[in-house]
Amino acid sequence: MGRAFNFGSTEKIKIIDLVNKIIKLSGNRNIKPIILDEVKKEITDQYLSCKLAESVFKWKPDYMLEEGLKETYNWYKEYFRKII
């Protein structure tokens, strides 16, 4: 039987806060998320735990969330600049 492992930030963050961090990184303050809020019985708070990966593999994240977002955003920005 297999096991599922989560790898990521250990920081708990709401999706809207993550979206706002990415918008801030983009430097485009004109982007406004559209929240339709049409789904009924949606899970309001859901977080992934990396505890299993930490205990089995002795894994720890190399980046904090802000640093990882910044590096990822800059990588994609350069990548799309090259192909366009």
Steps between C-alpha positions, in 0.01 A plus 500: 500500500637841404532812709434860405760764587457875497804715425471874534500790735422430861325838514122494518356751254161567349475489120396866477810597700718291268340664196563843650867414563539401133327818385736702719800319347373582150505870579163537328271653761211515250436126519200429720394139573140417415340291773169356388425313823245283319598160635288370785644290782858580400780428747587838648843415640720221368871465553748236393745354750859410418543310828503157333775605255692655789481184711558240226758683288632754754390758240487871569415778252798693361293815452250696701181579308588861404845402372368202302221707343745772399742254342221314321338821374833631367577169331168501311540868414838429337378181335206668329715799404727261306225315313283797405 
